[in-house]
Amino acid sequence: MDVAQKALTRVAPRWAAALIACALLCTGSAAPAAAPMRVVSVVPAVTEMLFAIGAGPQVVGVSSFDHFPVEVEKLPRVGGLIDPDVERILTLAPDLVIVYGAKSDLAARLSRAKIATFPYESGTLANVTGTIRALGERFGRQAGADAEATRIERGLAAIRARVAGLPRLRTLLIFGRERGSLRGVYASGGVGFLHDLLDIAGGDDVFAEVKRENVQVSAEQMLARAPEAIVELHGAMTPQLFAIERSVWTQLPGLPAVKNHRVYLLADEMLTIPGPRVVEAAKMMADALHPLK
């Protein structure tokens, strides 16, 4: 876990940690003869994928950050990316565990226990549908996986088509900062699913040339980039907290986005989970940057 990921866990422990845990690129291990029947997932995005393709009944344990679909609320919790409860996982007798990173400590411990793993690492938006199809093959759910992947691809294409030809705003996309301040700000760089979502939604990432998924930025850097719009992603927020967090940006009145009242706070945990709900996430961004008249 890099310093940005550690900071995200500190400043927004629930949804930012989910964001870290949920970044994905399938590098699945060799499939056994039969589809897994008892699966534990510590990756919320993949948990959602499994339910979306019809493999939900095979999931017997999930991470502390899983909250969708509603069925997961009844399942045993096994910790998260940075604090997996290995003993709890073992008591569930899984024949497959979805993990983050093929070389993680959890993957190594499960390997010693002779439990198969399905590892994930960070990737782009294109990996969402690719991963869904890979899961379909691994779980014997090809029809459901193909249908879900096609739905996502068509949904994203429709959003891109809707904003085509509209002015593309130079946008600062933020997914983490200290509450009530402009310290510890993390923005999307030029790679990763968040960058891709912004592109589909009709925004040009002001840090597009920085080929990293996240960039820690200062007030001086934000002023230098002069974004025309700011899109900031949050988990669930009360109206009172929403107003407080939005008012924080008055500390930088020199930003074009602040001057022109184009600071958009979007509050939904799905925004930081690269799973089946990416179409809804892209739509929220597009509706903020290019509202329908």
Secondary structure by P-SEA (a helix, b strand, c coil): ccaaaaaaaaacccaaaaaaaccccccccccccccccbbbbccaaaaaaaaaacccccccccccccccccccccccccccccccaaaaaaaacccbbbbcccccaaaaaaaaacccccccccccccaaaaaaaaaaaaacaaaaaaaaaaaaaaaaaaaaaaaccccccbbbbbcccccccccbbbbbccccaaaaaaaaabbbbcccccccccccccaaaaaaacccbbbbbbccccaaaaaaaaacccccccccccccccbbbbbcccccccccaaaaaaaaaaaaacccc
